[in-house]
Amino acid sequence: MGNIEIIINFEPISRRIYINTIDTIYQYLINTDIKIRSECGGKGTCGKCRILIQEGREFLNNPTMNEINKISEKLLQNGWRLACQCKVNEKKIIQIPPKYQYICLKIYSLMILISLFQD
């Protein structure tokens, strides 16, 4: 990914992670012990791991067929995605002007908050 640092802020739990690999948002959550609701284990079939991309949508992959089937067009346009299908698009990262040293994604998910209090 070059010398660009990617920062993901998860709200409302105020967690920040720094990444240097391309993986799904779901996998980043799992790897950092942030629990998110999912009945399919990140396969994109249950539609339970919905997240709201508040900032940085332009750096993500396009919605997958699983997302199109699980989330209405209006919600997709408003930034809702499935964490298990959503990932940073490396081709879009490469296009960032050299003066930027990092990109920041801001993600909100009530499902993360709910999952934290269900244990």
C-alpha positions in Angstrom: 0.0 0.0 0.0 2.9 2.3 -0.1 3.7 4.8 2.6 0.1 5.8 3.3 -1.2 5.0 6.8 -4.9 4.1 7.1 -6.7 5.1 10.2 -10.2 3.7 11.1 -12.2 5.4 13.8 -15.1 3.3 15.2 -17.9 5.3 16.8 -19.6 5.4 19.3 -17.0 3.3 21.1 -14.1 5.7 20.4 -11.7 3.1 19.1 -9.1 3.9 16.6 -7.1 1.3 14.6 -4.2 1.7 12.2 -4.1 -0.7 9.3 -1.5 -1.6 6.7 -3.2 -4.6 5.0 -6.3 -4.8 2.8 -9.0 -6.8 4.5 -12.7 -6.4 5.3 -13.9 -4.0 8.1 -15.4 -7.1 9.7 -12.0 -8.8 9.9 -10.4 -5.6 11.4 -13.1 -5.6 14.1 -12.6 -9.3 14.9 -8.8 -8.9 14.9 -9.0 -6.0 17.4 -11.5 -7.8 19.7 -14.3 -5.4 18.8 -17.5 -7.5 18.7 -20.0 -7.0 16.0 -23.3 -8.7 15.4 -23.0 -11.5 12.7 -24.8 -14.7 12.4 -23.0 -15.9 9.3 -19.4 -15.4 10.5 -18.6 -12.7 7.9 -19.8 -14.5 4.8 -22.3 -11.8 3.8 -25.4 -13.9 4.0 -27.1 -12.6 7.2 -26.9 -8.9 6.7 -26.5 -8.2 10.5 -23.1 -6.5 10.5 -24.3 -3.2 9.1 -22.1 -0.2 9.6 -22.4 3.5 8.6 -19.5 4.9 6.8 -19.5 8.5 7.9 -16.2 9.6 6.3 -14.0 8.0 3.7 -16.5 6.3 1.5 -14.5 7.3 -1.6 -11.7 4.9 -0.5 -13.8 1.8 -0.2 -14.8 -0.9 -2.7 -18.2 -0.6 -4.4 -21.1 -2.4 -2.8 -21.1 -6.1 -3.5 -24.1 -8.2 -4.7 -24.6 -9.4 -1.1 -24.9 -5.8 0.1 -27.2 -4.9 -2.8 -29.4 -7.8 -1.8 -29.4 -7.0 1.9 -29.4 -3.2 2.0 -31.9 -0.9 0.2 -30.5 1.4 -2.4 -31.3 4.5 -0.3 -29.4 3.1 2.7 -26.4 2.2 0.5 -26.4 5.8 -0.9 -26.5 7.1 2.7 -23.3 5.1 3.5 -24.6 1.9 5.1 -22.6 -1.1 4.3 -22.0 -4.7 5.5 -18.7 -4.8 7.5 -18.0 -8.2 6.1 -18.2 -7.0 2.5 -16.7 -3.6 2.9 -12.9 -3.0 2.4 -10.5 -0.3 1.5 -9.9 -0.3 -2.2 -6.1 -0.4 -2.7 -6.4 1.1 -6.2 -8.1 4.2 -4.8 -5.5 4.5 -2.1 -2.7 4.7 -4.7 -4.4 7.6 -6.3 -4.1 9.8 -3.2 -1.9 12.8 -3.8 1.6 12.5 -2.3 1.0 15.4 0.1 -1.4 13.2 2.1 0.3 10.9 4.5 -2.8 9.1 5.8 -6.5 8.6 5.1 -9.0 8.4 7.8 -12.3 6.4 7.8 -15.0 7.2 10.3 -17.4 4.3 10.9 -20.4 4.3 13.1 -22.3 1.2 14.1 -24.9 0.8 16.7 -24.5 -3.0 16.2 -21.0 -2.7 17.7 -22.4 -1.0 20.7 -25.2 -3.4 21.1 -22.9 -6.4 20.8 -20.6 -5.0 23.5 -23.5 -4.9 26.0 -25.0 -8.3 25.1 -22.2 -10.4 26.6 
